[in-house]
Amino acid sequence: MAERAQYEELVRQFSAFGAVKRELGRIMPADCPGGSAAVLTVLGRHGDMRMSKLAELLAVDMSVTSRHVAHVVARGWIERSPDPADKRSRILRLTPAGHAQLDELSRRTTEVLAERLSDWTDEDVGRLTDLMARLRESFDCRPATRAAPPAVEQTTRTPAST
């Protein structure tokens, strides 16, 4: 198991990663804020679904999901149609304009990443991708708990090492 100092540094890196997310957010079209981009991305990845499933995948409240969906519906990027299994529910699906917007978001993001990581080797980019996927899977497959995290190995510091 890693030492406590390694986990503390990881927390600092996660905090600093906000700058990366902010820069990626700045390159998005003005009419497509982060919440809208997330809706398009989830629908693009998982296909047609009910709003409740979208809220679950976005990990946000239904009221927040509803606002995001209303925004993308108003722009013609998704449509709501009756669920054949339950006429009271609606199925959300990307429209051709939504697919085009999703392609544009992907193009912009890919260009920025290619520019910022141009001095990285293909192996480094691949390793980062693999490690980020592994990290996400570590969180996806474990139930959320409120219990204290497992104890981590503490580093021993002497006055000379501080």
N, C-alpha and C positions, 0 to 999 in steps of 0.2 A: 504494500500500500504506500502511496506517496506520503511525503511528510507534510505536516501542517503548512509550512512556508510555501510549498508548491501550490496548495489549494488557495492560500491567501493571494498568491501572485495570479492564479487563474481568475479569481474574483476581480482583481484589479484590471486584468485584460478584458473581462466581460464588460466592465464599466466603460473602458476606453473604446470598446467595439461600438458604442453608441455613435461615435463620430463617423464610422463607416456607414451605419444605417442612415444617419442624417444626410450624408453626401448622396447616398443612393436615392433618398427621398427628394432631394433637391433637383434631380435630373428627370423626375416624373413630370408628365404634362400637368399644367395648372388645373385642368378639370378632372384630374385623376389622383386624388389624395391617397395616402397609404391604405386607408380602410377599403376604398374602392379597388385598389390594386390587389389587396388581399382577397377580396371576393372573387375577382376575375381569376386570380391564380388558383384558388381552391377549386373553382368550377372547372377550370382548364385541366387541372390535375386529376380530379375525381369524377368529373362528369355531372350530369343532371342530379339534383337533389332537392329535398325539402329544406325550408328555412331552418328548421330545428337541427338538422344534420350540419348545415353550414355553420350555425352558431357553435355547435360542438367542435367542429374542426378548426374554427377560428379561435376557439376558447374565449368567447366573449358573450355577454348577456344578449338575450333575444332582442331587447330594445335597441342595442347598439347595432346588431346585425340588421335589424329592420331599417335603420337609418342608412346604413351602407348600401343595402339592396335598393332602397328608394332612389338613392343617388345614381346608381348604375342603370336602373330601369329608366330613369328620366333621360339618360343619355343614349338609350337604345342599345346598351351593351349586353343586357340580359333580358329575358322575358319570363313572365310568370304564367304558367298554364295550369288548369285543374289537374289534380292528381287522379288518375283513373281509379286508383284503389280507394280514395277518400276524397270526394268532391269538395269537402270543406277545406282541404289542404291545397297548396300550390307547389308545383315543381318549378325550380329555377333552372334555366339553361342559357348558355351563351348564345348570342345571336352572331351572325356573320360580322357585324360591327364590333361585337365583343371579342371575337377571335382576333380581329385585326388590331384592336387596342391591346390585347394581351401580347400579340406578336411585337408591337411597338415597345411595350414595357420591357419585354425580354431583350429586344435589340439594344435599347438604351442601357440597360443594366449590364449586359454582356460587354458593350463597348467600354464602359467605365472600368469594369473589372479588368478587361484586357489591357487598358491603358495603365491603370495603377499597378498591375502585377506584371508588367512587361519585362521587368528585370528578374522575374522568378523563372525557375526551370519548370518544364512540364511535370517533372517528378514532384517538385514542391507543391505545385497547384493540385496535383492528384493526391498527394499526401494530406494537404489541408482539407480537401473535399472528403476524403475517406474518414479523417478524424472528426470532422464536423458531423458527418452522417452517423458515425459511431456514438458521438456525444448525444445527438438527438435521439437515437434509438435507446440509449441508456435512460433517458427521461421518459420516452414514450412507453416503454414496456414495464415501468414500475409504477405501482399505484402511489398517488400522492399521500403523504403521511404528515401528521403534525408532530410526530415524535421527534425527539432530538436525533440529529444525525449520528452515525456511528463515530466513535472516537477515532481521531487520526493521530498518527505518530507525531509526537511533539519533538521539535529540534531543541537540543540543549544549547543554550547560549551562555558563554562565559563573558565576563566584562571585556575581555580582549577581542571577542568576535562581534561585538555590537558597534 
